[in-house]
Amino acid sequence: MSSSLDKLRALTSRLEEKLESKKSEETRNKVETSQVEAPKAETPKAETPKAEVPTVSPKAETVVPAVTVPPVTAAVPVKQKTGKNESFEDVRSNNIERVEALYKKLRIFEKSPDFNNIFMYKAMNLSGIGLKEEDFAEVREGKYIQVIAITYEPDKNGKKKAKNISLGYFGKAETLDSTLKNEIIEFVLRWRYEKAFQNVEHYKDLIARVDVPATTLF
């Protein structure tokens, strides 16, 4: 059981690191791009020895391939940059697939039938199980385990108020199976990760609409 909890803690840490790395990724890509383009400007100088080939002895012709070395070396950072982008997108894609698998296994579809709308909620909480660092994965005796989605709806005066929606009920904390508990925790954490990523994209788009100097944040 402790091993499963350690994995969930590690998952939380990895997801947070991915979000942080996303913010600085494009800055690194710009640096890599500038490194790639620099050698291209020097290519004409590197190719000048080709004009002297007729006067060089046959043994010296082995030096000619060296002229193409700078472009090949410069291409390496591009492949590395592409690999980073694909890796991040793969992580996000795999995360969503896992959320959907847990959505079915935990029968969340009974309260929220369309998986495509599962991320329309503003937030998601877990009742009866701690998710903070000091009480992570601890069940609260006497409490009922529920996955709760939060949305905002206008009241009769037009003011938006938070509304809790139960997406899953799993009985009392004392009777909760440890495997099921870990799957419930994982579902909430992975949902929050995807939601956080969508929030980052949302604010990135809003910043792009503001008439301000170019920034290296995104």
Secondary structure by P-SEA (a helix, b strand, c coil): caaaaaaaaaaaaaaaaaaaaaaaaaaaaaaaaaaaaccccccccccccccccccccccccccccccaaaaaaaaaaaaaaaaaaaaaaaaaaaaaaaaaaaaaaaccccccccccccccccccccccccccccccccccccbbbbbbbbbbbbccccbbbbbbbbcccccccccccaaaaaaaaaaaaaaaaaaaaaaaaaaaaaaaaccccccccc
